[in-house]
Amino acid sequence: MTDPASSIELTDLEPTAADMTALVIEGLSKPQKTLPTAFLYDEAGSELFDAITDLPEYYPTRTELSIMRESLPQMAQAVGPEALVIEYGSGTGLKTRQLLRALQSPVGYVPVEISREFLMTSAAKLQDEFAQLEVLPVCADFTEPFEVPEPSKPARRRALYFPGSTIGNFRPEFATRLLRQMHEEVGKGGCALIGVDLVKDVQVLEAAYNDSAGVTARFNLNMLSRANAELGADFDVEAFRHRAVWVESRGSIEMRLYARRPTAVTLAGKRFTFETGEYIHTEDSHKYSLEGFAELANAGGFDVAQVWTDEAKYFSVHYLQAR
Ligand SMILES: C[S@@+](CC[C@H](N)C(=O)[O-])C[C@H]1O[C@@H](n2cnc3c(N)ncnc32)[C@H](O)[C@@H]1O
């Protein structure tokens, strides 16, 4: 018997170390220093994110999972039979498994992930579990347009799956651009299922990103260790501490790395200095109202056809139809 996982073919568009170095230098050269959010996710970062999803303070994953468990039959009916499912930022594919089990005869699954090893492991596991499904992984930065691989069996419809409120990691202008790109990928008549975190009590929000076990801190600081290991930077990782803060004017949780003392880093011959208390902005997590997200979806060329939430209205899953 052949092993279905061994036949998986990867479309490899992984950004190179030179691409990443250029992005890191660009971010550190800004008046407000930043690091590219996608750089959070190497193998260690993806494992740490997976650990975050189990933390008591981190409500998004378990809330989204509970919404899905409750409404999977309606979601599957909305998507319809023989769909090609394209997932941006697939991670472990925990929610994807639920969706794929509920869908009627999906023809293919295209996980798109920047974290290469994680993608290959999770795609192989999925292929083992869903032997009839064609799994076509793409290692790429999904913020850049890419070619979606075609399954051998034609799909009746393309469905873009984007859970985890990863859409919140982008400023609304960029999130609109991303929605337009998704619209192009699914085409007119295609659809999208998007998990969106909602505005709520500031204490709940800040606790979710400043967990008491310090896992989110390790996840954030891993970026600096990664820059040292992969890009030849020399960050003094101990000189920084993690803090996530709610920025009301932006409707976003910002993850930051604060310098504990004056420090400096050299990367590709460029030196960047930090004063005590200065910070690097590493991630945004925008929170939406249902109306606010509907506006964004509309600007991206989609109509909101259905929305599911939990009782406390902490999280939402939106079913969008491409106009
Ligand atoms: C917030 S996690 C969500 C993971 C999973 N979808 C979930 O719902 O739990 C974001 C995922 O997107 C991936 N990712 C983030 N930015 C990306 C980018 N620009 N291109 C491709 N993958 C990206 C990360 O590696 C990570 O697996």
The ligand as an ORCA input file, in Angstrom:
! r2SCAN-3c Opt
* xyz 0 1
  C      -2.630     33.454     14.161
  S      -1.942     32.004     13.455
  C      -3.428     31.114     13.018
  C      -3.187     29.647     12.791
  C      -4.451     28.841     12.471
  N      -5.002     29.217     11.167
  C      -5.491     29.005     13.527
  O      -6.585     29.441     13.211
  O      -5.218     28.663     14.698
  C      -1.362     32.625     11.904
  C      -0.816     31.576     10.953
  O      -0.564     32.205      9.698
  C       0.779     31.985      9.275
  N       1.198     33.236      8.636
  C       1.280     34.459      9.224
  N       1.614     35.392      8.323
  C       1.752     34.744      7.135
  C       2.081     35.181      5.822
  N       2.321     36.460      5.555
  N       2.103     34.253      4.830
  C       1.850     32.938      5.082
  N       1.536     32.464      6.322
  C       1.484     33.361      7.332
  C       1.553     31.652     10.535
  O       2.681     30.855     10.282
  C       0.503     30.961     11.392
  O       0.467     29.577     11.160
*
